[in-house]
Amino acid sequence: MRSGIHPESRPVVFRDRAADTAFLTTSTARTSKTIEWTDENTYPLVDVEISSASHPFYTGAQRVVDTAGRVERFERRYGRAGRTTG
């Protein structure tokens, strides 16, 4: 590996604003914010809007989508042509 071309990897805290959760991990992300972690050390802080703690795929909380309303709106616009009854 060539020296001097790769960014420095260091411990960074990522805070999920939606779930009010924080993760300490290694990253090359740059930030000017810092936070004191539970081990009483100060680490750089990166605020994120969504992470595995709040994403519906990982939490199992799905949003309800009004598919019936979409179908009705489509049928009003374009009619029922092409639909087979049977």
C-alpha positions as CSV (number, residue, x, y, z in Angstrom):
1,M,0.0,0.0,0.0
2,R,1.4,3.4,-0.9
3,S,1.9,5.8,2.0
4,G,0.4,9.2,2.1
5,I,-2.7,8.6,-0.1
6,H,-5.1,7.0,2.3
7,P,-7.1,9.0,4.9
8,E,-6.4,8.4,8.6
9,S,-8.8,6.0,10.2
10,R,-9.7,6.8,13.8
11,P,-12.5,6.2,16.4
12,V,-15.6,8.3,15.6
13,V,-19.0,8.5,17.3
14,F,-22.0,8.4,14.9
15,R,-25.2,9.7,16.6
16,D,-28.6,8.8,15.0
17,R,-30.9,11.8,15.6
18,A,-34.1,9.8,14.8
19,A,-33.5,7.0,17.3
20,D,-31.4,9.0,19.8
21,T,-28.7,6.3,19.7
22,A,-24.9,6.6,19.3
23,F,-22.3,4.2,18.0
24,L,-18.6,4.3,18.5
25,T,-16.8,2.9,15.4
26,T,-13.7,3.5,13.3
27,S,-14.1,5.9,10.4
28,T,-12.3,8.4,8.2
29,A,-15.2,10.9,8.4
30,R,-14.1,14.5,9.3
31,T,-16.1,16.7,11.6
32,S,-15.6,19.7,13.9
33,K,-18.0,18.4,16.6
34,T,-16.9,16.3,19.5
35,I,-18.6,14.3,22.3
36,E,-17.5,12.7,25.6
37,W,-18.1,9.0,25.4
38,T,-18.9,6.6,28.2
39,D,-15.3,5.7,28.6
40,E,-14.7,9.4,29.5
41,N,-12.6,10.0,26.3
42,T,-13.6,12.7,23.8
43,Y,-14.2,11.6,20.2
44,P,-15.3,13.3,16.9
45,L,-19.1,13.3,16.5
46,V,-21.0,12.8,13.2
47,D,-24.8,13.3,13.4
48,V,-26.8,11.1,10.9
49,E,-30.5,11.2,10.1
50,I,-30.9,7.5,9.9
51,S,-29.0,4.4,10.8
52,S,-29.7,0.7,11.5
53,A,-31.3,1.8,14.8
54,S,-34.1,3.8,13.0
55,H,-34.3,2.4,9.5
56,P,-37.5,0.4,8.9
57,F,-35.7,-2.4,7.2
58,Y,-33.7,-3.2,10.4
59,T,-36.4,-2.3,12.9
60,G,-39.3,-4.0,11.2
61,A,-41.5,-0.9,11.6
62,Q,-43.0,-0.5,8.1
63,R,-45.0,2.6,7.0
64,V,-48.5,1.9,6.0
65,V,-49.0,2.8,2.3
66,D,-52.4,3.6,1.0
67,T,-52.4,1.3,-2.0
68,A,-56.2,1.1,-2.3
69,G,-56.3,4.9,-2.7
70,R,-53.6,4.8,-5.4
71,V,-55.5,2.1,-7.3
72,E,-58.7,4.0,-7.2
73,R,-57.0,7.2,-8.3
74,F,-55.4,5.3,-11.2
75,E,-58.7,3.8,-12.3
76,R,-60.5,7.2,-12.2
77,R,-57.8,8.6,-14.4
78,Y,-57.4,5.8,-16.9
79,G,-60.5,3.7,-16.5
80,R,-60.7,0.0,-16.0
81,A,-59.6,-0.9,-19.6
82,G,-57.3,-3.8,-19.7
83,R,-58.6,-5.4,-16.5
84,T,-60.1,-8.8,-16.8
85,T,-62.9,-10.1,-14.7
86,G,-63.1,-13.6,-14.0
